[in-house]
Amino acid sequence: MNTALEKVKELLQNEKAAEAQQLFNGIPVVDNIDYLLIKGVLEQKFQHWGKAYNSFTKVLEKDPLNVDAKTRLEMIKGILNFFNPDQLNP
């Protein structure tokens, strides 16, 4: 993993998503698992569910056994499929 991606990952781990996003935006786009995972995590942090979903799906196309991407996709599916039955039956 290149050093800029490592720094973005470190910022994310330290809950500095805005700084991580800013640094990530300056990194040239590459089509590899590390880049796509970090992109997905950033999109997830900012609740861009569709973009995060797409990034994690691309990771699984390259590495079908990637546990991190699978877990994050399941979480996003849960969020997108969530509904509150009490709101439907006032």
Beta strands, then each sheet from edge to edge (+ up, - down):
end
